[in-house]
Amino acid sequence: MDKSFFKKNREKLYSSMKDDSVCILFAGKAPVKKGDERYPFSPDSNFYYFTGIDKENIIAVFVKKNSAMSETLFIERSDRKKAKWVGNVISEKECRKRSAIKEIEYLSEFKEKISNIIFEKNIHFLYLDLENRYFEGGGISHRFAKKIKEEYPHINIENIYYDTAKLRSVKNTYEEDNIRKAIEITKNGIYSMMKNSKPGMYEYEIEAYFDFELKKNGVREKAFESIAASGKNATTLHYSENNSKTEDGDLILFDVGAKYGHYSADITRTFPVNGKFTKRQREIYDIVLEGQKKVKEAIKPGIPFKRLNEVLTEHYETELKKIGLIKDKKEVRKYYYHGVSHLLGLETHDAGRHNEGELKVGMVLTVEPGLYIEEENIGIRIEDDVIVRENGCEVLSEDIIRSADDIEEFMAK
């Protein structure tokens, strides 16, 4: 872990903050599942991006006054009795080691400290991460904002989400290395599934080979819940049951990803369970693969993000007419009904608005064309992860086989 990376991220954040302001970020806490059992904890991605700490129930406070910055972490106090049951909380020493933040306080002092900061520093602006994609879906930052407005109505609350999204959209070598490692582990899992699949297996049986490969490589957290969709199931984009029995002649679509250093891989491969494409399956597969190639070739700095989807749609308009699947370009949406790309990083669908703005050097994004013909039980998606370079893009997952010939040859062995 490179603590200088997180320190530099904070410096970029500070440059966007106004004077007489405070930014407060929450690590979050795993919600209760049932009884005394909790869901697995995953740190808030913005909190982690600025601190390098992946433990729950921690608050970061950054104050800007007269262009000078102060930074403090509020952590849980160690409880020896509690530690016997669930382990000890992160120490002050470890917090400093990971984040390079020297000032450490305890959560029990948070409310009083914030009141003092607001009064003594004459704070006018409060920055919070107020991402909210769903009505009534706000979390701890939204509740905190409401409380602040009640107690300190003079303070202007600013949403830091979009500023952090811009920072996170361009990756440096530390982030790129983590994504490459996540992809490498994902590749091993995909190959294990391909080697061990055969007709009659349940989707979850094949998926288990992927899970084992991740655990073998020390991965405790997936980038997202795996999609294992055979036959008609693959025409549902976010099919998640993974409990159907595969049949001889089925294609199976796996959309999977490991996480490494909290950075995600997102790879999709579609292959025949019996190791051999039918003529029709290969025909559709090759159209999707050629579309992916065209989108990759279109990627370069300055290209509007939305142009990538247009490139793929134009390709489909031509090719699907050739094979008689459609007569009019409006019919493309019947067989292709999602976007071809999204940003990738600490989150699988990384922070920011997809299909807006232009591509920049250092952006990591997916290229995932698909075709879904429900009436023929054919669902095909081929997804790779790429990084934008000065003269085009580099495919980070280039060495994961994708051509029909290579897949058949691999599975035949």
BELZIHU-V837925 format. One record per helix or strand of 2 or more residues. SS is the DSSP state (A for helix, B for strand). FROM is the first residue (numbers start at 0). LEN is the number of residues. Records with the same first field share a line. If there is no record, write none. Layout:
# BELZIHU-V837925
SS=FROM-LEN + FROM-LEN
This chain:
# BELZIHU-V837925
A=2-14 + 44-7 + 79-7 + 91-8 + 106-14 + 139-12 + 160-9 + 172-24 + 202-14 + 230-5 + 278-20 + 304-18 + 328-7 + 373-3 + 403-9
B=20-6 + 31-3 + 36-2 + 58-7 + 67-8 + 102-4 + 124-4 + 155-4 + 226-4 + 250-6 + 257-3 + 262-2 + 266-6 + 363-10 + 377-12 + 391-4
